[in-house]
Amino acid sequence: MKKNLLFLLTLSAALLRGQAVEAHFAQHLITQAMSAHPELQKIGIHVIPPGGSDDCIIACSVPSKIGKKSSAADLAVKRSGKPTVKTVTEGSFYDLALPLADSGNHSIGMIVMEMRMSGASSPDDAVQKATAIRDGMQGKVPNGQSLFAAAPASDPLVLLRTTPLPDITGDFDHFAVDVAHNRLYVSAEVHHSIEVFNLKTGEHLMSAPGVTTPHTLAFVPETGQLLVADGGDNSCRVLDGADLHEVKRILLEAYPDAGFYDAEKRLFYVGNGGKRANAAYSFVSIISAEGGKEMGRIRVESANLEAMALDREHNLLYVNIRDKSQIAVIDLAKKEVRQTWSIPGLNLNTPMELDAANQRLFVAGRKPGKLFIIATGTGQVIATLDCVETANDMTFDPAAHRIYVTGSGGVTVVQQDGADTYRTLAQFGTNGGKTSVLVPSVKQFYIAHTKTPEDNAGLQVYQVN
């Protein structure tokens, strides 16, 4: 009896997880459709995988759904060969299902879409628009097998796998990387934990409690320690990187949050104070990773500091002043703000990156989603591009000349063709994943997405082309 029960539980878990599917070209089609059609909030392809017997989701804009079996209603559309549409009033979208064929008009499966009501005037109009999107996709599919081919090398990011995190609720904030020990850390600020993964595979290794509201993380290879800006208990925690037990706690002003780690000088710059301290000003605390103490602090006239970037050659630290839509330029030698830039059109500026070689600062505003390219010598805006809404993280890859911006609206990949010339390579949904990091040594990009009413939290692992 116990053996039968165990078997049933194991089988049920396997069915919930779905089967392992690698359909990179199909996912490429999904990414293209989501980038080209902002009226879509979800899209997925259902077919029978090679060697399989059942239809399942082989590609989807919600990555964790890949591998799940098709429902009876979905299969009915495949059998009938006719599209269906349902109006979901409470969600303000049209729920569509259409049969899918290859370019020779041979039936191979079906496609589902959720189209915002703002993108269609009626259910019939939604079907007409969805059909046009479907036709454009299936014209690129010679046969069903081609859906499982490799994605084009021109795709900047290719989804490799998603690691589900069913026990994690609430937002993630920032990542840290330990390349030598093959570890990836992310702060789960609402869950009050640090989540640890295998850097190469994305396997979830552990969930470590003992933090309150973790934000910016910094790994120190020389000591094997992890620094945590913990907004919940007004401190920088020093944790052992192996098992994450606390080594030391450095007291700071209220709510330390955004920060930057200078790996060369082993200094951790952390913003704290401000609104949470009922003050109109904040501090950038300078913490020694070697000494484990605060070495000094720099006052900034802002109630909300966000991301920072270091210009080592000129010994300057750039800091986002989000409450005033400004950027502070800090002279680290004098430990004071040298200049404050007001950028027209910038709003809720949160992530920031620096191209030191070209002296270009990249800053993303949240609403509207806009990427600003700023000349550091003058503070003048060189160019702007649309990007995802509610941006939280940004990475600049100087070798590939690419900028990756992630927010609740997905990920935007921007190519730098020259110091003053930029173009969007791709933009697609990530199931609300705002937290991200690029690790060039393993050619992978990671996004952590939060739990939603229809999906668990998860870690998305992408190959970087």
Secondary structure as the mmCIF struct_conf table of DSSP 4:
data_model
#
loop_
_struct_conf.conf_type_id
_struct_conf.id
_struct_conf.beg_label_comp_id
_struct_conf.beg_label_asym_id
_struct_conf.beg_label_seq_id
_struct_conf.end_label_comp_id
_struct_conf.end_label_asym_id
_struct_conf.end_label_seq_id
HELX_RH_AL_P HELX_RH_AL_P1 LYS A 2 ARG A 17
HELX_RH_AL_P HELX_RH_AL_P2 HIS A 24 ALA A 36
TURN_TY1_P TURN_TY1_P1 PRO A 38 GLU A 39
STRN STRN1 LEU A 40 VAL A 47
HELX_LH_PP_P HELX_LH_PP_P1 ILE A 48 PRO A 49
TURN_TY1_P TURN_TY1_P2 PRO A 50 GLY A 51
BEND BEND1 SER A 53 ASP A 54
STRN STRN2 CYS A 56 CYS A 60
BEND BEND2 SER A 61 VAL A 62
HELX_RH_3T_P HELX_RH_3T_P1 PRO A 63 LYS A 65
TURN_TY1_P TURN_TY1_P3 ILE A 66 GLY A 67
HELX_LH_PP_P HELX_LH_PP_P2 LYS A 68 LYS A 68
STRN STRN3 LYS A 69 LYS A 69
HELX_LH_PP_P HELX_LH_PP_P3 SER A 70 SER A 71
HELX_RH_AL_P HELX_RH_AL_P3 ALA A 72 SER A 80
TURN_TY1_P TURN_TY1_P4 GLY A 81 GLY A 81
STRN STRN4 THR A 84 VAL A 88
HELX_RH_3T_P HELX_RH_3T_P2 THR A 89 GLY A 91
TURN_TY1_P TURN_TY1_P5 SER A 92 SER A 92
STRN STRN5 PHE A 93 ALA A 101
TURN_TY1_P TURN_TY1_P6 SER A 103 GLY A 104
STRN STRN6 SER A 107 ARG A 116
HELX_RH_3T_P HELX_RH_3T_P3 MET A 117 GLY A 119
BEND BEND3 SER A 121 SER A 122
HELX_RH_AL_P HELX_RH_AL_P4 PRO A 123 GLN A 138
TURN_TY1_P TURN_TY1_P7 GLY A 139 LYS A 140
BEND BEND4 PRO A 142 ASN A 143
HELX_RH_3T_P HELX_RH_3T_P4 GLY A 144 PHE A 148
BEND BEND5 ALA A 149 ALA A 149
HELX_LH_PP_P HELX_LH_PP_P4 ALA A 150 PRO A 152
TURN_TY1_P TURN_TY1_P8 ALA A 153 SER A 154
BEND BEND6 PRO A 156 PRO A 156
STRN STRN7 LEU A 157 LEU A 165
TURN_TY1_P TURN_TY1_P9 PRO A 166 ASP A 167
BEND BEND7 GLY A 170 GLY A 170
STRN STRN8 PHE A 172 ASP A 178
TURN_TY1_P TURN_TY1_P10 VAL A 179 ASN A 182
STRN STRN9 ARG A 183 ALA A 188
TURN_TY1_P TURN_TY1_P11 GLU A 189 HIS A 192
STRN STRN10 SER A 193 ASN A 198
TURN_TY1_P TURN_TY1_P12 LEU A 199 THR A 201
STRN STRN11 HIS A 204 ALA A 208
BEND BEND8 THR A 212 THR A 213
STRN STRN12 PRO A 214 VAL A 220
TURN_TY1_P TURN_TY1_P13 PRO A 221 GLY A 224
STRN STRN13 GLN A 225 ASP A 230
TURN_TY1_P TURN_TY1_P14 GLY A 231 ASN A 234
STRN STRN14 SER A 235 ASP A 240
TURN_TY1_P TURN_TY1_P15 GLY A 241 ASP A 243
STRN STRN15 GLU A 246 LEU A 251
BEND BEND9 GLU A 253 ALA A 254
STRN STRN16 GLY A 259 ASP A 262
TURN_TY1_P TURN_TY1_P16 ALA A 263 ARG A 266
STRN STRN17 LEU A 267 GLY A 273
HELX_RH_3T_P HELX_RH_3T_P5 GLY A 274 ALA A 277
TURN_TY1_P TURN_TY1_P17 ASN A 278 ASN A 278
BEND BEND10 ALA A 280 ALA A 280
STRN STRN18 SER A 282 SER A 288
TURN_TY1_P TURN_TY1_P18 ALA A 289 GLY A 292
STRN STRN19 LYS A 293 VAL A 300
BEND BEND11 GLU A 301 GLU A 301
BEND BEND12 ALA A 303 ALA A 303
STRN STRN20 LEU A 305 ASP A 311
TURN_TY1_P TURN_TY1_P19 ARG A 312 ASN A 315
STRN STRN21 LEU A 316 ILE A 321
HELX_RH_3T_P HELX_RH_3T_P6 ARG A 322 LYS A 324
TURN_TY1_P TURN_TY1_P20 SER A 325 SER A 325
STRN STRN22 GLN A 326 ASP A 331
TURN_TY1_P TURN_TY1_P21 LEU A 332 LYS A 335
STRN STRN23 GLU A 336 SER A 342
TURN_TY1_P TURN_TY1_P22 PRO A 344 GLY A 345
BEND BEND13 LEU A 348 LEU A 348
STRN STRN24 MET A 352 ASP A 355
TURN_TY1_P TURN_TY1_P23 ALA A 356 GLN A 359
STRN STRN25 ARG A 360 GLY A 365
TURN_TY1_P TURN_TY1_P24 ARG A 366 GLY A 369
STRN STRN26 LYS A 370 ALA A 375
TURN_TY1_P TURN_TY1_P25 THR A 376 THR A 378
STRN STRN27 VAL A 381 ASP A 386
BEND BEND14 GLU A 389 THR A 390
STRN STRN28 ALA A 391 ASP A 397
TURN_TY1_P TURN_TY1_P26 PRO A 398 HIS A 401
STRN STRN29 ARG A 402 GLY A 407
TURN_TY1_P TURN_TY1_P27 SER A 408 GLY A 409
STRN STRN30 GLY A 410 GLY A 418
TURN_TY1_P TURN_TY1_P28 ALA A 419 ASP A 420
STRN STRN31 THR A 421 PHE A 428
TURN_TY1_P TURN_TY1_P29 ASN A 431 GLY A 432
STRN STRN32 THR A 435 VAL A 439
HELX_RH_3T_P HELX_RH_3T_P7 PRO A 440 VAL A 442
TURN_TY1_P TURN_TY1_P30 LYS A 443 LYS A 443
STRN STRN33 GLN A 444 HIS A 449
STRN STRN34 THR A 452 THR A 452
TURN_TY1_P TURN_TY1_P31 PRO A 453 GLU A 454
STRN STRN35 ASP A 455 ASP A 455
STRN STRN36 ALA A 457 VAL A 464
#
